[in-house]
Each structure stands twice: as C-alpha cells, then as structure tokens.
Amino acid sequence: INFAFSSFLVELLSDWRQNSNKGFTYKHIKNTYKLKKKGTIHLYNRLTAYNGTGQSISLSRENIYDIFQQKPGVVFSHINRRMLKPALQEINKHTDILVDSIPIKRNGKEISSIEFIITRKSQTQLNLALKN
C-alpha cells in the first residue's frame, strides 16, 4: 500500500508547522503525556481551547457530564468528588496551566455550572512539572 499527499497538503502542513512553533500536536503531547485518564485530557483540551492567561471559562453541568462521559442521571457531587477534582489536581501538577474552580450555584444548593480560572505556569513551574 502506498500513500501520497498532494503538494498542496504538504505545503500547507509545512507552513503550519513553521508558523506554529513546533505545532499543536507537539505541544499537546508535551502537556498531556502524563495525564492518566481520558476525562482529564478532555477537560484539559476544553480549558486550553481558549488561549489566554487569567481567563475564566464557565462550563455547565451538561458540559461536564459530556467531558467525563457520564449520563445526566449521575449525582453531580459524585462527578465533582471522584472525577473533576482529581482531574484538576492532575492538570495542575503535570501540564502548562494552573486551574482554579468556582462552583456557580442556582436555586440555593444546586450547582448549575463551574467557572474555571486558568493561568499559565511560569518557566520554573513548567520545569518542575516536567520532572515530576
């Protein structure tokens, strides 16, 4: 079996790689290779889809259910305790970002969404994360 790429595609990929400072794939693997769970990687991807330091992103309960591939009938406190909090700890320890979360409550106790505040790690913090 032989594969061939059109010259247009080769040129496009070459330009993309030169202009993107090692490309998305390199950065993605470098920042996620130590993440153990699929849900953690999905959460990292969602949080880094919007570049910017000090930026906050709000995700609804439904989005969080989707990220962790859970049905809406699952109790949210279970997802928060067993999936979301460990995922945030793993992201903070092993990737290029630090994430804080703030639950947004609606109707008293029920959490309707979670706001994530994202900051990029300093070079010193990145070096420590890559060693661990």
Disulfide bonds with the S-S distance in Angstrom:
none
